[in-house]
């Protein structure tokens, strides 16, 4: 539950696509609610099928349902998506740290440090990542719980008006990027067989998705109330910008550090989970007994991808706000899972017909 909460919350809270990518403006809170419901459907799509093959990862049951060549092709697509997510998230956080705190530090040093930490956690295993989540997620949550009330201290409710004056179209236009980020739930397809009770993972997954959606909605309300819809929309990191505007007394300043620290906790857990899933899925695709020999090579590929895929922060953000990103995730994640569900339904019907005969 904790790992899933972090996976869904990290980028969405920091960049708040519901406000910055689309035209929801003062109705970003409504877009966040739509995103929460859409994310639940994504979890049902991915985890709902995974619990029906509780002892097999998506790498195995995709080949079982669609045949080895097609199943392997789908898995390779999944791996590309996960590599993109982990690479983009590391680069995004590195850009934030350098831009806000250590402008003279080279980006490769920041990204490399993140890669090394995640690789160590990945090598030690999913149990270590889970226990790290036990420690860091409460700290992440505490930082958010402290930061939100401070943000609301500078809140102006008039910035949220008029409510839904332009209808639902602008709201829906702001959901595409965040729903595409739901492709990170691909990790469930590999993590479910590692759980002690795989068949009981669906309810916690849905619950944490809703919790992450509620958190994002509260942050959207706070950001719009503090910065206003126009300034919030033009901010690269609107949550941190809203906290930066908070100045309760002279002794309480630079509140955005809480948001930065919280995101740092989230990044460590999230990148470790994604790297573990990448290594585990690749080892199964290659029929290896152990994933650990792949940690170093895949971590190296991750580092190179983070450094070479984007010229700067703006190019990274522009790609994610473009329709190409949503199409990319839909074609490589959601459509293949729909095909897997169809194949599973056909197989179930055939089994039912055989039993009737």
N, C-alpha and C positions, 0 to 999 in steps of 0.2 A: 504493500500500500504506500509506504513512504517513498520508495523508488519511483512509483508511478506518479505520485503527487509532484515530485521534483521534475520528472521528465516533462510533465505538462506545463509546469509553472515557469520554468527558467526563462526561456526566450520570450514567452507571451507577456510576462510581467515586465520585463526589462524594456522591450521595444513597443509593447502594447499595440499590436497591429490593428485591433478593433478601432483605434483612434487615428493612427498614423497612416494606415494603408486602406484607403477608401474614403467615402464622403459622409460617414455617419455623423461627424462633428459632435454636437452636444448630445446626440443619441448613441454615443459609443457604449453606454451601459446596456442598451437594448441589443446592440450587436454582440456584446459579451455574453448575454443570456442565450442568444441564438447559437453562438459558438459552443457554449457549454452543452446544449442539447445535441448539437451536431457531433460533438466529441463523444458523447455517450453512444451515439449510433456507430461511430468508428470503433469504439471499444467492443461493442456487441458484434460488429462485423469480424474483428480479429480474434478477440478472446472467445467469443461464442463458438467459433470453429475449433479453436485450439483445445478447449476442454473436452471436445469429442474425440480427440486423439491425445489423451492426457500423458501418455508415455512417449510421444513423438513430437519433435519440433516441426515447424512449418517446412523445414528443409526435407524432412522425411515424408510427411504426409502429402506434400504437394506432388512428389514423385509417385506416390501411391495412387493419388486421385487422377493425375493428368498424364502419367507416364514419365519415364526418366528424362528424356530430352526436354520436354516442355516444362516439367517441374524444375529441372536444373536451370533453365532459362529464366523462370520466374524468380528463383532464389538469387540469381546473379543480379537481377533488377532490384531486389530487396537490399542486397549488399551495397549497391551503388547509392541507393537512397540513404541508408544509414551512414555511409561514409560522408555523404554530403552534409547531413545534419551535424555530425560530430565535428567536421571540418569548419562549417560555418559558425557553429557556436563558439568554438575556441577562438576563431579569428575575431568574432564580434566582441568577446570579452577582452581580448588583448587590446583591441582598438580603444575600448572604454578606459582601460587602466592607463594606457599610454597617453590618451588625450586628456585625462582628468588629473592624473597623479604623477606619472613618471615620464614626461615627454621626451627625455633623452635616452630612454631605454629602447634598444632595438626590438621590433616586433618578434623576430625569431626567438629571442630569449624568453619572452613571456609565453608564446605558444609552446616552445620546447619544454618549459617547466610544467605546463599543464599536461602535455603529452606524457612526460616521464611519470608524474604522479598518477595519472589514470592507468598507465601501463603497469605500474607496481600493483595497484589495486586489482587490476584485471588478472595479473599473474597469480595473485594470492587467492583468487576465486570469488565466486558470486556470494559466498557466505561472508567474506570480508567486506564486500561492497554493501551487503545488507546491514551488517553491524555498523559500518561507517554511516549509513543512512540513519540508523537508530540514534546516532550522536548528533549528526549535522542537521537533519531535518527539523528537530525541535528548535535548534538555534536559528535556522532559516525562518521558521514560523514566528519565533519570538521577535526577530528583527522586523518582520513585516508588521506584526501586531503593535510594535512600538512606533514604527514609522507612520502607519496609517492615521492614528489619532493626531500626531503632530501635523500631518498634512491637512487634516480636516480643521485644524485650528485657523487656517487661512482660507477656509472654504467660503465660496459665494454661490448660493443656490441659484441666483439669477443666470449664471453661466449655463445651466442645464435647460433653460427655456429658449424657445417653445418646444415642448415635448412632442416628438413624432410629427412635427408640423409638415414635413415633406413626405410623409408616408413611410412605407417599409423598404422601398427600393434603395435609398442611400444606406440604410442599416444593413441590408443584405450584401451590398457592394463591399462592406468592410469585413466580411466574414471569410472570404476566400483564402487569404494568406494563413489565418489562424487555423482554419480547418485543414489546410494542407500540412501545417505543422503537426497535426494529429497523426501524420504518417510515422511519427516517432513511436507510436504504439506498436509498430512492427516488432519492437523488442519483446512484446508479450508472446509472440509466436515462438520464441526461443526460450523465454524464461518460464513459461507454464510448466514444462516437464521437470524443471529444477525445483519447483515448489513442493513442500511436504504434502500438501493436499491440493493437487492441481484442479480437481473438479469444483473446488470451492473458491476459486480465484475471481470469478465473474462479478459477484456482488461487491467485494472490496474494490475492484477495478472501476466499477461504475460509481461507487461512492466517492472515491478519491478524484475521479474526473469531475463530478459535480462540485466537490469542495474546491478544486482548482478553478472551476468556472465562477463560483461565487467570489473567490478571492480576486480574480481578474475583474469582475464586475465592480467590486468595491473600489479597486484601484482606478478603474476608468471613471467612476463617479468623482473620486477625490481629485484626479488629475484635471478633469474638465472644470471642476469647481475652483481649483487653485489657479490654473494657467489660462482657462478659457479654451473654447474649441479650436480657435485659429492658431494660437501659440502652441497648444498641445499637439495639433496636427503637424506642425512644422518642426517639432522637436525630434531629435534622433532617439533620445532616451527620455520619454516624457515623464515616467515615474520619478526618475532621478532629478529631472529638471523641476518637477513640482516640489520635491523635498528640498531642493536647493533654495527655493523661494521662501521656505519657512524660516522665520527668525523670531522665535517666541520671546526670548530675552537675549541679552548679549552673551550669556554663558552657554546658550543652546543654539549653535550654528552648525553649518555643514552637516545637516541631518541626512543628506544624500549618502553619506558614508554608510549608514545603516543599510540602505538599499544595495550599495555596492558590495558590502560584506555578505549580505543575504544571497546575492546573485553568485558570489564566489563559492559559497557553500553548495549552492545548487549546481554550479558548473562542475565541481569535483565529482559529485555523485552522478550527474547526468552523463558526463563524458566517460566515466568508468563503466557505467551500465552499457552505453552504446558500443564502447570498445570491446567489452566482454561479449556482447551479442554478435558483433562482427567476427571476432575470433572463433567463437563457438560455432556459428553457422558455417563459416568457411571450412573449419575442420570437418564438420559433418558432410559438407559438399565434397570434400576431398577424401572422405572415408578414413580420416586420421583418428587414432585412439585418444589423443590428447591435444587440446587446443593451445597449450602453452608455448610450443615452439613457434607459433604464428604471431605471438604478441609483439615481438620486436619488429618483424617485417611489416605487419599491418599498422603498428604505431608510426613507423617511418613513413608509410604511404599517407597516413593521416596528416602528419606534419607537413609533408610536401604539398598535399592537396590544400591545406589551410593557407599556405604561403603563396601558392602559385595561381589559385583559382580566382582571386580578386585583386584588383589593382589597389583599392583602398576601401574605406568603410562605405562610401556612397555607392560604389559599384555592387557591394554585397547587398545593401538595402534595396537598391533598384531592382536587382534580380528577384528578390523575395516579394516585392510588391507588384511585380509584373504578372500578367496572366500565365506566362510560361512556367512559372514555379508551380502554380496550382495544377496546370495540365501535366507537368512532369510527375508530380506525386500521384495524381489520379490514374495516369496510365501505368505507372510502375507499382502502385500499391493497391488502390481501391478496385480497379478493374480486375487485376489478377485474383484478389480475394473474392470478388463476385463470381468469377469463373470457378474458383475452388468450391464455393458454396453450391453452385449449380452441379458440379461434378459429384459432390457429396450427396446432394438430393437425388440425383439419378441413381447413384449406387445404393442408396437407402431404399428407393422404390424397387430396384431389382431384387434386393434381398427380401423385401416384403412379398414380392410376387412369388419368389421361390418358396417361401414358407407357406403361402396360400396353396400352392400346388402340392 
